[in-house]
Amino acid sequence: MRVIVQRVKSAKVRIDNMITAMVDKGLLLLVGISRTDGSVDADYLVDKIAGLRIFPDEQEKMNLDIRETGGALLIVSNFTVYGDCRKGRRPSFDIAAPPAEAKVLYDYFVEKAKATGIPVESGVFQAHMLVELENDGPVTLICESR
């Protein structure tokens, strides 16, 4: 699994011009799932992301995790995270899991995140979403399970 983690002041998802999910301070997670990923990968990444010390403390050093700040997660499925642009001009998505498999693991990832006690909102799997965010920092990281 590969997750693009963005620290945000706010983020929201719109589908058909309606806001379907939104968070204030927290993390926007763009989640990509590969053909070889399983629940162990999701478990690892939820734990890793929940513990990332990427929020500023009173000295403005990145020293706090999302729980310590009272932030929330906005989780959005995004197969393009596995786009391979090394050859030609059209990205290849051969590494990405097929939609039916990816949905099962995406749903598992969202439920695991909710089990941490961190407030969680999520996008709609396979929907065309407009994602708005106010990136804080900007702080953007890539977390991978392998």
C-alpha positions as CSV (number, residue, x, y, z in Angstrom):
1,M,0.0,0.0,0.0
2,R,1.0,3.5,-0.7
3,V,-0.5,6.5,1.1
4,I,0.2,10.2,0.3
5,V,-0.2,12.0,3.6
6,Q,-0.9,15.7,3.6
7,R,-1.1,17.8,6.8
8,V,-4.1,20.1,6.3
9,K,-5.9,23.0,8.0
10,S,-9.0,21.7,6.3
11,A,-10.0,19.3,3.6
12,K,-13.3,18.2,2.0
13,V,-14.7,15.9,-0.7
14,R,-17.4,16.9,-3.1
15,I,-19.4,14.5,-5.2
16,D,-22.0,15.9,-7.7
17,N,-21.5,19.3,-6.2
18,M,-22.3,18.2,-2.7
19,I,-19.9,18.0,0.2
20,T,-19.8,14.3,1.3
21,A,-16.9,14.4,3.8
22,M,-14.8,17.1,5.5
23,V,-12.4,17.7,8.3
24,D,-10.8,20.6,9.9
25,K,-7.2,20.3,11.2
26,G,-5.7,16.9,10.5
27,L,-4.5,14.7,7.6
28,L,-5.7,14.0,4.1
29,L,-4.8,10.5,3.1
30,L,-4.7,9.5,-0.6
31,V,-4.7,5.7,-0.4
32,G,-3.4,3.5,-3.2
33,I,-3.7,-0.3,-3.1
34,S,-1.5,-2.6,-5.1
35,R,-2.2,-6.2,-6.4
36,T,-0.1,-7.7,-3.6
37,D,-1.4,-5.8,-0.6
38,G,-3.4,-7.3,2.2
39,S,-4.6,-6.6,5.7
40,V,-1.1,-6.7,7.2
41,D,-0.2,-3.7,4.9
42,A,-3.3,-1.8,6.1
43,D,-2.6,-2.5,9.7
44,Y,1.0,-1.3,9.4
45,L,0.1,1.9,7.7
46,V,-2.8,2.9,10.0
47,D,-0.5,2.4,12.9
48,K,2.4,4.3,11.2
49,I,0.2,7.2,10.2
50,A,-1.6,7.5,13.6
51,G,1.8,7.8,15.2
52,L,3.5,10.2,12.8
53,R,4.9,13.2,14.7
54,I,4.3,15.8,12.0
55,F,2.3,18.4,13.9
56,P,4.1,21.4,15.6
57,D,4.6,21.5,19.3
58,E,4.8,24.8,21.3
59,Q,8.3,25.4,19.9
60,E,7.0,24.9,16.3
61,K,8.9,21.6,15.9
62,M,7.2,18.6,14.3
63,N,6.8,16.7,17.5
64,L,3.1,15.8,17.9
65,D,1.0,13.1,16.4
66,I,-2.6,13.5,15.2
67,R,-4.1,12.3,18.5
68,E,-2.2,14.9,20.5
69,T,-3.6,17.7,18.4
70,G,-7.2,16.5,18.2
71,G,-7.0,16.3,14.4
72,A,-9.1,14.1,12.1
73,L,-8.4,11.9,9.1
74,L,-10.0,12.3,5.6
75,I,-9.3,9.1,3.7
76,V,-9.7,9.0,-0.1
77,S,-9.1,6.1,-2.3
78,N,-6.8,6.9,-5.2
79,F,-5.5,4.2,-7.6
80,T,-3.4,6.8,-9.4
81,V,-1.0,6.8,-6.5
82,Y,0.3,3.6,-8.3
83,G,0.6,5.3,-11.7
84,D,4.0,4.4,-13.3
85,C,5.2,7.2,-15.5
86,R,8.6,5.8,-16.4
87,K,7.7,4.7,-19.9
88,G,6.0,6.7,-22.5
89,R,3.5,9.5,-21.8
90,R,0.5,7.5,-20.5
91,P,0.8,6.2,-17.0
92,S,0.5,2.5,-16.4
93,F,-1.7,1.3,-13.6
94,D,-0.7,-2.4,-13.8
95,I,0.5,-2.5,-10.2
96,A,-2.8,-1.1,-8.8
97,A,-5.3,-3.7,-7.5
98,P,-8.4,-4.4,-9.5
99,P,-11.4,-2.4,-8.1
100,A,-13.2,-5.3,-6.4
101,E,-10.1,-6.3,-4.5
102,A,-9.1,-2.7,-3.7
103,K,-12.5,-1.8,-2.3
104,V,-12.3,-4.6,0.3
105,L,-8.9,-3.4,1.5
106,Y,-9.9,0.2,1.4
107,D,-12.9,-0.4,3.5
108,Y,-10.7,-2.4,5.9
109,F,-8.2,0.5,6.1
110,V,-11.0,3.0,6.9
111,E,-12.4,0.7,9.6
112,K,-9.0,0.2,11.1
113,A,-8.4,3.9,11.2
114,K,-11.8,4.4,12.9
115,A,-10.8,1.9,15.5
116,T,-7.8,4.1,16.6
117,G,-10.3,6.6,18.1
118,I,-9.2,9.3,15.7
119,P,-12.2,11.0,14.0
120,V,-12.4,9.7,10.4
121,E,-14.2,10.8,7.3
122,S,-13.8,9.1,3.9
123,G,-14.5,9.6,0.2
124,V,-16.6,7.3,-1.9
125,F,-14.7,4.4,-3.5
126,Q,-14.6,4.7,-7.3
127,A,-16.6,8.0,-7.3
128,H,-15.3,11.0,-9.2
129,M,-14.5,13.3,-6.4
130,L,-13.3,16.9,-6.1
131,V,-10.9,17.1,-3.2
132,E,-10.3,20.5,-1.7
133,L,-7.5,21.1,0.8
134,E,-5.6,23.8,2.6
135,N,-2.2,22.2,2.9
136,D,-0.5,23.1,6.2
137,G,3.2,23.7,5.8
138,P,3.0,22.3,3.2
139,V,3.7,18.9,4.8
140,T,3.4,16.0,2.3
141,L,4.8,12.6,2.9
142,I,4.7,9.2,1.2
143,C,4.2,6.2,3.4
144,E,4.5,2.7,2.0
145,S,4.0,-0.7,3.6
146,R,6.9,-2.4,1.7
